[in-house]
Amino acid sequence: MSFPQQKAPDSTTWLLTDGRAGNVRQAAALARALGVAAAVTPALDPAAPWRWLAPRRLPGAARAFGPAFAAALAGTIPALAIGCGRQGALATRLVGAHGARTVQVLDPRIDPRHWDLVVAPSHDRLRGANVVPMLGSLNPVDDAWLADASARFPALLALPRPRIVLLVGGPTRHAPWTTAALQVLLARLRERIRAEGGSLLATASRRTPAPVAACLREGLRDMPGLLWDGAGDNPYAGLLACADRLVCTPDSVNMLSEACATAAPVFVLDPGCAGGRIGQFLGALQDRGRVRAVGDGSLPSFAAPALRETARVAAEVRRRLWPQPVDGDGASRC
């Protein structure tokens, strides 16, 4: 595979996504881990037929994302472009054709040779000389991020311990967990906290159905802690930082990856219901001993190393795209 002329990353890096929160978060997390000084996010306004067929590059693809992006392509090209998702993959291909180094996050569903590197979840089983596999998804959670969250949400760390934090998504076709299972868990946790002390905190997501949100409100009623249901400032980062135990529903790779990037034991509600790629991911986490099933709700502590794939992936991207020069005696020159 031929690359454009090498140049080290500078202050210009484009993050190219469809605007979905999960895709934006992964692209931004990689840029942060690479230590880019600044990131630009050109707006993508996908038009037919490219919107449907991305990342395939059809004739006239320079017009695929509207006049603003076409103008950006005609201007100064960044040293690096990071794409995430299908629309981002096509946009990143276009920038790469103008000389930028390109990293595509998530399986583009076409030959990975169209990018300098493709970062894909292991459960997608994508293989190639320029493919960097990862367990789960990219995210910003590391010690510095958690310390910052602790400083921004001191009231959460003042709550009684142990602090049990529930991260709740929504049932999906591949993870059809039930409201009834959540109700049983909440009842057991309420009994435990009343008997032993502690706090119960929870956050819902955009995908949380109304009956599940109602179940959470009832389950956390009169309990020390909080429930964030979308109103006011989002305390999600503070919840990860303050948790002594984390309990996740089994429907989101991003949510599980971020929970596992903390140092807290992670428990999963009904992991056996998950199939497909999410089921494979959960199986890999269980094999590593990083997560356990909720079981009877006792949530015993266990030691498990934080899953920090973003730093590892960034180091690999840096090694492959900007290798250190080597002296004649084999020593790297910094």
N, C-alpha and C positions, 0 to 999 in steps of 0.2 A: 504493500500500500504506500502511495506517495503522499508526503505531507507538504503543506506550504512551508516557506522559509521559516525556520524557528525564530521565535522571539520570546523573551521572558514575559510573564504576565505583568501588566502595568495597571494604572488606576482605572482603565476602561474595561469593564466586563459587562456583557449584556446577559440578562436573565430573560429567557424567552419561554413563556407558558401561555396556557389558555385562560389564565386568571383564577383557576380553581385553587382554593386555599391550600389543599394538599400538595399540588404541583408547585405552587409558588414557594411553599415552605421548604420543599426539598431542594429546589434550585438555590434559594437563598442560603440554606444551611451549608451547601457545598461551597458556595462563594465565601461564606464566613470562615469555613475551615481552611480554605486555601489562602486566607489572609488578604484578599483583594482590598485595595484601599477604598474603592467605591464601585457600586454596581448600578447600571442603568437598565431600566425595564421598558424598552420600547413597546408601545401599545400594538397589539395584534387584533386586527379586525377581519377575521377570515371570511372570505367570500366563496360562493360556489364557483366551480366544482371542487376547489382545493380543500375547502372545509370538510368535505365528505371523504376525500381520498388521501388526505395527509397521512403520512409524510411522503407520499409519492410525488415526485417532482414532474408536473405536467408542463407543456409549453405555456409560456406567459406567467410562470410561477412568481416572478418578481412582483406581480400585482396581487398575489394571493391574500395579502394582509392589509390592503388599503394604501392610499397615497402617502400617509405619514411614514409607514414602514419602508415603502419604496424609496422615499426621499432619504431615510436613514441609511439605506443600503448604498445610495449614491454618494454618501458623505464619508466621514472618517470611520473606518472599520475597526472594531475592537480587537485586542490581542486574543481574547477568549470569549466564546459564547457558550452558555450553559442552557440547554433546553430540557424541559420536562413535560411529558405528555405528547400526544400525536401532533397537535398544532405547533408546539414548541420544537418538535423534531424537524418539521419541514422548515420552520423559520431558521433553525440552527444550520440546516443544510445550505440554505441560501446565503447566510453569512459566511459559512465555511468556503463557499465557492468564491468569495471575495478575499480570502486569505486568512480568516480568523482560525484559531484552533477551536475545535468543537468537542463538547462533551454532552452526550444525550443521556438523561436520566430516565429510566424505565425502558422496557422492551419496546422498540419502535415498530415491531411486527414486520419489518423488512430487513434485508441484509445489513448487519451492523457496519459494513465497510464504508458506508456513506458518512460516517463520523470518525473523528480521530479516536475517540473512546466512547463506549456505551457502558453505563453503570446500571446494572439490572439486578433485581432480586433473585436470589438463588432459586426460589420456588418457580420462577419463570423458565428455568432450565435453558436459558440462552447461552450459547457457547461461541467463542471466536477469539482470535489472537488479540483483538482490541477490546474485549469484553472484560469488565471488572465486576465480578459478582459480589453481592452483599447479602447479609442476612437481615431481612426486613426492609426498612426505608431510611433515607437520610433525614436527619433532624438536628436541631441546634443544641440538644440537651447535653451539657458537660458540666464540669465542676464550676466553671466561671458563670455559666448561664444559671445554674441552680443558686449560686451565691447571690447573684443579682436579684433573682426572684425572691429569695429570702429577705433581702433588704427592702424590696418593694411591698411585701405583704407580711409585715411583722406580726399583725394580729393573728394570722393563721398559726404561726409558731408559738403563740401564747396559749393556744387551746390545749385542753388536757390530753395527755398521752395515755395509751397509744392512739395516734391519729390514723384512722382508717379512711382511705380515699377511694371512692368509686368513680371510675371513668366509664360513662354509659353512652353507647352509640345507639344503634337500632338494628333489629333483626333484618337479615338479608336472605336471599335465596341460598347462599352458601354457608350461612351461619344463622339458622332459624331458631335462635333462643327465644324463650317465652317470658312474658310478663309474670306468669305464675312462678317461674323459677326465681326471678328477681324478688318477688314478694316473699318467698320462703327465706331467701338469703337475708333480706332486710329484717325480717322477724327475728332471725337468729342473732344478727348483729345487735339489734335493739336489746335483746335479753342479755347479751354479753356485756354491753356497755353499762346497762343498769346494775349488773352484778359486780363488775370489775372496774368500771370507770373508763375514761377515754372519750374520744370524739368521733363523729361520723360526718364525713364531708362527701359531696358528690357534685359532679358536673354532667350536664346533658350536652348533646351536640345538635347540629342542624337536622340530623337524621333521626332524632329520638321521637317516636310517635307520641301523640297526646296521652294515650293510656299509660305508657311507660313513665312519662313525666309526672302524671298524677300519682302513680305508684311511688315514685321517689318522694314527692311532697308528703305523702302519708307516712312513708317509712322513716323520714327524717324529722317528722313532727315531734316537738318537745325534746329533741336530742341536742346535746352540745355539738356545735359544728355549723355547717352551712350547706345550702343547695344553690348552685348557680344554674339558672334556667334560661340565660340569655339576656337578662336585664342588668344594666349597670356594667361596670368594668369586669372584664373576664379575668378571674383569678386562677386560670388554668396553670400558669407557670408556678404560682405560689402553692397550689395543691400538690404538684409534683415535688416541690422543694420541701414541703412540711410532712410528707407522708411517712408514716412508720410501716404501713402496709398499703399496697395498691391492689384494687380489685377491678378487673376490666371485663367488659363484655367481649365476646370472641369474634367481632365483626370487622375490625379495622386493623390493618397492618401498621398504619401510621401511629395509631393510638397505642398499640402494644409495643411498638418499637420505642416510642418515647417513654413509656412506663419502664421498660427494661433498661433504658439508658440511665436511670437513677440507681441508687444503691439499695432501694427498698425491695423486700420480697414482693413478687407479683403473683397474684392469684387470678384465675380465669373462670368466669361463670360458664358452666356447661361446655367445656372445650370439645367434648366428643360430638357435639352437634355440627361442628364446622367441617366442611369438605372443600374440595378444590384447592386452589392455591393458598387460601387462608388456613385451611386444615393442614397443609404441608408445612406452612410457616409455624403454626402452633406446635406441630409435632417436633420440628427442629428445636424450638425453644424448650420443650419438655425434655427432649433427649439431652440437652445441655444442662438441665436442671435449673434453668432460669425462671421458669414459671411452673406453677402447680394448679391443679383443679381446686375450686373453692371447697369441695367436700362438705363437711358438716358445718362450715362457717367458723371453725375455731381459729383458722389462719395462723398456724404456728410459724414462728420466725425460722428462716433458713438463710444460709449464706449463699450468695450468688454474685459473681462479678458483673458490674455494669456493662451493658452491651453498647459499645461506642463505635459503631461501624463508620460513622461520618469521618472521624479523624483518620481511621485506617484507609478509607477510600480516598480522602484528600491526599494523603501521603503517596498513595499509588498513582493518582493522577499526576501529581507533581513529579514523581520519579519517571513516569513514562513520557510526559510531554516536555519536561524541562530537565533532562538528565544533567547531572553535574559533569563539567569537563574533567577529563582524567589526564594526569601527567604521564610522561613516558614510563615512569617507574610504577604506574598503576595507582598512584594516590590521587584522590579527588582534590580538585582545586576549588575552594569556596570563595 
